[in-house]
Amino acid sequence: MSGNPLLGALDAQTLVDAVGLGAVYALMAVGIGLVFGVLRLVNFAYGQLIMAGAYTLAFTSQAGWPTWAGIAMCFVVVIVLSGVMDRLVFRPLRTQSPAVMLVTTFAIAFLLQSVALLVDVRDDTIGEPAASVASLNQAITVWGLEVRKVTIVAVVVAAVALSLLALLLTRTRIGLQMRAAATDFATARLLGVRANTVIATAVLLSAVIAAAVSVLLTVQNPLVAPDFALKETIIVLVGVVVGGIDRLWTATLGGFAIGFATGVINGALPTDKTVFLPSVVFALVILVLLIRPSGLFARGGTSLVERV
Amino acid sequence: MRRLDPWLQLAAPVLLVVATAIVGSFTARATEIYFLTAITSVAIVVAIYVFVGNSGVLSFGQISFVAVGAFAAGVMTVPLDSKQGVLPDLFPLLRDHTIGDVSSLALAAVVGAVFAFLVGIPLMRLSGLAAGIATFAVLEITHNLLREWTKIGPGATTLALVPETTDLTRAAIGTVVVIAAAFAYQRSRFGRSLRATREDAAAAQAVGIDVHRQRLWAFTLSGALAGLAGGLYVHMLGSITADQVYLELTFVTLAMLVIGGITSLWGAVVGALAVSGLDSFLSEAEQGVGVGAATIDLPQGARLVTLGTLMALVLVLRPSGLTGGREFRLPRPPRRRVAAADGASKEAAREPV
């Protein structure tokens, strides 16, 4: 990699920031990938779960709660909201085609965002500051590099969460059942896997990750608005497709890759051209899809018969 | 009677649009804009339907073709004497030329088609769901470029001074053209092939249909029609920003298509008109509107909450939409109606409870 002139020109600072961004995106990709695995449902409303968590942090911070209580509340709100979403929306839709499910979560996303707008504009301003967690945003100096504390936290959280998840999926009974369900739900059910338990577990894990991401994102961007995490969700969804949506690990790698690439390209672009960052990133995405339509990290070529 | 059916499938949506235009022409200037918006929405939704409805592949990117159509038609019709003042950074070719508003609509369609064809080549190679999500990449790129690149447009500012030439007559004519093109396509060999891939991709491939190529044709036609609709849209508004043809419009137009019924032309038209009607009422209600003695005064944002709720409800309770995803047809004579009702109840029984 050091032979690459583009990467060679980049300083270590950019790489550190890119890894931090990639870690957050990888977490979101896991959250989306877990639910996709068992339900074949792309949850577009995932970003709005994160947004709800961020608003919880902002409101608890304004109400003077201690930081730990705010974060705990954030987890509670996101998990409850996720459970409600599963019960009211995902469950009735289980038998529908993936396209219908995707449009529905798209509708839910806009619904939640509009509700957030209604709640937010009561004080006649859009956006609520979350002051309590902002201290994590300070930079410390490690080996001459400015590293924001939240970058370290993000990388550690991502590493720990992914390791725990790997252990859960490979070493426990429920993990085995989840993998079986992701491979072939109908057969797994025939063999005694309880559909509701498996789905509830996936939704719960996905919500815990969403809550963690909302803390991380709120630290980086303490002004919470209704479109909080919307951009990130779109980028991660595209990243998940680029990585290969059929398997959790390729989806996660896709999430990390698009975050890392965004960070690196942001550092590589001249300052007056950084406004074109989304175009460059998404053009790269289209290029990758042109070369590897079934996903950057997928095995083999294109499948002849599509699943959906 | 049977032989008339295909023509009814074309005539019904056309008549609905024309009727809307006629009713709109009798209303006050202030309410006329709602009818105009509704008819233009039909054009956009039918353009989306051409790809999404016939292929069964969801796309979040069709609004980017509306956007390029709108900006192409808009930038090229700003009067020459004011253009050099308000859009000084444009490429000389764009800055020093202006075309008529009818030719600008044709230009919008061509630009939309070319753009859709180019991005369709990589995207249509993806499988269904992945293709749908990847179309977000197109929407993001389009929005980013239109918003930031001042050589092709107004950048982050508003594109103003576009001649407001889309009146009810022209909106209706343009929309009828879009509907007729969509109808001709879905009855053509290409349209039927694509609908076959929607029902069963493996079986369609087995009888020799090239899924990717068929999807690419539909994507390109959809891009052309979306571009044309974008041209109508910008000439209706007279000014436009990149944010107006982005996520919210994507959401509203998809909601229209889904609520009407994603798999039929009739559904696209009915959904667009029904949701536009509701949307107009809700926008009025956000300003405060009197119904009888009571005044409904909804808070800002209530419009999208209602639309989102409605769309989610339709999807959960009636996923095939208001029209059931079927084309228009007259009620059958009694004897046939028994058979139809029988079929309907069978279908209801098959549906999961």
Interface residues (C-beta under 8 A of the other chain):
Chain A: V42 L88 V89 P92 L93 T95 Q96 S97 P98 A99 V100 L102 V103 T104 F106 A107 I108 F110 L111 L112 Q113 S114 V115 L117 L118 V121 L230 I234 L237 V238 V240 V241 V242 I245 V275 F276 L277 P278 S279 F282 A283 V285 I286 L287 L289 L290 P293 S294 G295 T302 S303 L304 V305 E306 R307 V308
Chain B: G56 V57 L58 F60 V119 I121 P122 L123 R125 L126 S127 G128 L129 A130 G132 I133 A134 F136 A137 V138 E140 I141 H143 N144 L145 E148 W149 A201 A202 Q205 L247 F251 L254 A255 V258 P299 Q300 G301 A302 R303 L304 V305 L307 G308 T309 M311 A312 L315 V316 P319 P352
